[in-house]
Amino acid sequence: MRKKNKIINKIFLLLFLSFFVLTSHNDVFSQEEDLDFSKAVDGEEKRIKWGTEEYLKSLIDEMSSANVALFIDEHLVPITEPSRLFYKFEKESTREDNFIGNVVLNIVKIDEEKRKYITFRYLKGRNKVRFPPQVGAKGNPIFMLFFERDARDMQRLTGGNALFFRSRIRHAIAATEVKESTFEFNNEVYNSKEITFRPFTETKLKNRVSRYQKKKFTIVLSDSIPGGIFKIESESIDDINGDKVKETLSYLGMKTNKQLREEYKLKQEENE
């Protein structure tokens, strides 16, 4: 398990963080005699294998099923024309104002190489979060936006570091397996994959950060839902103060840009 987590952590450190190791000149020479190269691998051979499909499959075999479901599966590939995915965001809190808002993932265009050009509208007004556009995403980035906003919010409320919160979330996913489940949407029952994890249970937390000790994340995915993600939820209960915070992002539907243009045209004609 330790070997598996080391491989996973190396992969996702490249996705989320820039990690630098600074070593003094004297330390290099003082440790030189202790280095053991008996089990070293060919660096160039490893670099060549990195880009091959065979090596990618071997990496996937080492990943948790939650990592594969979120970071490898191609949620957006079945969407073949410019479209918008609509989500509802709901916050219930005993600490701050409750609110309901909208989140939109807009696939503006798809080029000849089938790369998708994506923009986001993540809430409005004082709750709005700006995220840069993306090009070429095959997986649905909406879950990363949810985690990013959540990490920033925890930083805002505690004075902690968002990098710490992101890191704990990433490591928790790397140690989590999916379970088969079902959910109901528009009076139909769908099969799903459910991912549940608690990033801070075994982490030493100080002061205000300790309120997240029992914080739980839940993600529900389904191939039957455009974009692959049906719901993302975070929930925390502070045993000391009795505070509760629950935030939920849930799928509402998808419309192609063509459908949206036709609806707009019809409304214009009705108004005339």
Residue, then its C-alpha position, 0 to 999 in steps of 0.5 A: m500500500r505504501k508503494k502504491n501511494k508513493i506512485i500516486n502521490k508523484i503523479f498528482l503532485l505534478l498536477f496540483l503543486s510545484f514542489f522544490v527541494l533545496t539542498s545545501h552544497n555541504d549536505v550533498f557531499s556529506q550524504e554521498e557515501d550513504l547513497d545506494f544505487s543497487k536498485a536504481v532504474d534506467g532514468e532514460e528508459k523510464r522517461i521513454k516509457w512515460g509517454t507510451e500507452e503500455y506504461l500509462k496502463s501500468l500506472i492506472d493499475e497502481m492507482s486507486s479506483a477513485n483516482v481513475a474515476l476522477f483523473i483518468d476517465e474521459h467524462l466529456v468525450p461523449i459530448t460531440e457538439p458545443s454545449r452547456l452543462f448546468y449545475k445547482f450550488e447550494k450552501e447550508s450553514t450555521r456560520e454564514d448566510n445560506f444561498i443557492g446559485n448556478v454553475v455553468l460549464n460552457i463548451v464553447k467550441i470543439d475543433e477539428e482535433k476534437r479538443k474542447y474549449i471550455t469556460f465557466r460561470y461559477l456563481k454570481g455576485r459576492n459568491k462568484v469565483r473566477f476560473p480561467p478557461q481550459v482547452g483540451a479537457k477530456g475529463n470534467p473539471i467541475f470537481m476540481l473547481f469545487f475542491e478549489r473553491d472549498a480549499r479557498d473557503m477553508q483558508r478564508l475562514t481559518g487563516g490556514n493555507a489553501l495548499f495544505f487543504r488541497s494536498r490533504i484532499r488529493h492524498a485522501i482521494a489517492a487512498t479511496e476506492v469507489k463503491e457501486s451505488t444508484f441515484e434517482f434523477n427526473n424519476e429515473v434510477y441510474n447506476s453510479k460510482e460513489i466516492t466518499f472520503r474524509p481528508f482530515t481525520e488522521t491529520k493533526l489540526k490546530n486552532r480553527v482548522s480543527r473544525y474540519q476534523k470530521k469533514k466529509f466529501t461525497i462524489v457521485l458519478s454516472d456514465s448516463i449523465p452528460g459530463g459524468i458527474f451527478k453530485i459533489e458534496s462537502e459536509s462538516i460538523d464542528d463538535i466543539n461549537g456545534d456549527k454545521v456547513k453543507e455545500t452541494l453541487s448537483y447536475l441539472g441538465m445539458k443543452t446544446n448551443k444549437q438548442l439554446r439558440e433555438e430557444y432564444k429565437l422562439k422567445q424573441e418571436e413570442n415577445e414580438 
